[in-house]
Amino acid sequence: MSRKPPFKICDKVKIIAPEFFVRCGYPLSLQDALEAVDKSEVGEKARALLKEVGLKSHWGVINSQPTKWYDRMLKVLAVGWLEQRRYGGTERTIHTKRLEELEGKVFQVIGQKFYRTGTYVPATQFADEWEPPTLVNQVSHRILLLGQLYSEPWTDITSFSSWPLRIEACHVEKVE
């Protein structure tokens, strides 16, 4: 006999622990790298190079404002910065943001996704044997996608950039 899933689409859930899902991954993200490179001496040199070359943006000559050329160069530099630091480590984890104002609020489940966390082990080769890269000590996490209920007062979540809201299933309880 198959087990009934704990949450279905259209179920109402109450937020118990307001730890909202931001991303699943390694300690450093592309956004972290973009900010670090932009604020560093490398970012200043990249802006100076584009200004010296005289590339035009959609709005005219490049000045201190970011342009599509600078954004492209910054992204390439940020990926290199991440790779040098090996993305901050080998632990793949769930990253969350706490939103106290949403504790106790009721939302509707509009979908779900599963993410795996664990420790990354790179590929290895011994003589003729080759082992592919793996994720050891895997744990699967059910992430619920939440939508607003029309019967509830509107909840302003401008402090959180992700919509629909995403939260791990262990942080909510079903409301009948």
N, C-alpha and C positions, 0 to 999 in steps of 0.2 A: 504494500500500500504506500502511495507517495505522500510525502509530507506537504501540508498546505503552507504556502509562503506566508511569512508574517505580515507583509505589507502588500497591498494591491493598489493599482491605479484607482484614484478617487477616494482612497481612505483618508480620513481626517487624523492628523497627528498633532500632538502637543509637544513643544520644545521643552525638554527637561534640562539639558546642558547645552547652552547656546554656542557650541564649538562648530562653526560652519567651515565646510570644506573649501580650501583654496586651490590646492593642487596635490598630486601624488608624485613624488620624485625624490631626487637626491638633494642634499642640503642647499646647494647653490642653484639658483634659477637664472634663466636668461635675463629676466628683469633686474635681478641683483647685479649681474655682470654689466648690463647696459648702464646702470647708475654709477657703478664703480669706475668704468672706463671713461664715461662722460665727465666725471668730476676730477679725473686724474690729469696728469701732464700729457698723457697720450691724447686725450680728448682735445686739449688746447692745440696740440701740434696738428691734429687732423683738421680742425677748423682753420688754422693758419695755412695749411697746405691747400685746402680748397679755395681759400681767398686768394692765395698767390697764383694758383692756376687760373683763376677767374671764371670758374664754371658758373653758369647762370642757373638760377632756380626758376620756379614758375612765377616768382614775384620780382625777379630782377637779380641784381648782383648779390652774392652771398655776404651776409654780415654776421653778427653774433647769433642770429636766430637759426635754429635747426632747419635744414632743408632735406629734400629727399636724398641728395648725394651724401650729406653728412650722416643721415640715418642709415643708409646702406653701409657706409664705411664703419660706422659705429657698431653695427650688428656683426660684421666680419671680425672686428677687433674683440668684441665681447665673446664670441664663440671661441676664439683663440685663448682668451683669458680664462674661460671656463675649462677648456681642455687642459691647460697648463695646471690648473688646480684640481683636476680630475673631478669636477662637479662637486667638490667639497667633501667627498668621501664615498664609501660603497654602500651606505645604508639608504635604502629606498623607503621613505616614510610618508605618512599622511600629514600635510601641513594645513593648519586651521587658523581661523580668526575668530576671536570671541566677541560676540555682540550681545551684551547684557540686556539691552532694551528689547530683545526678542524672546527672552526667557518667559515661558508660560503661554506664549501666543500659539494659536491654532492655525495650521496650514493644511493644504491638500496635497497628497502625493500625486505627481504628474508623470513620474518615471523613476527609473533606478538604473544604476551602473555598478559594476564591480571593479575594484582596483586591488592589485596585489602589492604587498610590501615584503621586504626581506633584505638579504645581503647579496650584493652582486659579486659573483666570482668570475673573473675573466677567463677567456679560453686558454687551455693549456695543451702542450704537445710534448709527448715523451716518445722518442724514436718514431715508431710507425703509428702510434695511437694519438688521436686528437680528440679532445673533449671540448664541446662548444661552451660558450659562456652560459651561465645559469644564475638563477636567483634562488638562494638557499634560505631555509627557515621561512618559507612563504606563508603569509597570512592573507586571506581574502577578506576584503571589506565591502559591505553593501552600502552604497551611497544613494540616498534618496534625493530626487529632484522635487522641490516643493514649489507650489503655486499659491497665490492668495485666494482666500475664500471670499466670495461676494457677500456672504452673510456676516462677515467679520468687518470691523473698521479697517480702513486701509492702513497698511504698515509701510512707513517710509524707510527704505533701506539705502539711502544715498551714500551712507558711510561704507557700503560694501558694493564693490563694482560687479559682482557676479549675479546674473539673473538668468534662469531661475535659481533660487537659493539651493545649495547642496549641503547635505548634512549626513553624517554617518548614522545608520539605523539605530545604533546603541544609544544615541543621544535624544531619542524621541520615544513617545509612547502613543499607542493607538487610542483614539477617542471614539467612543461609540455614538 
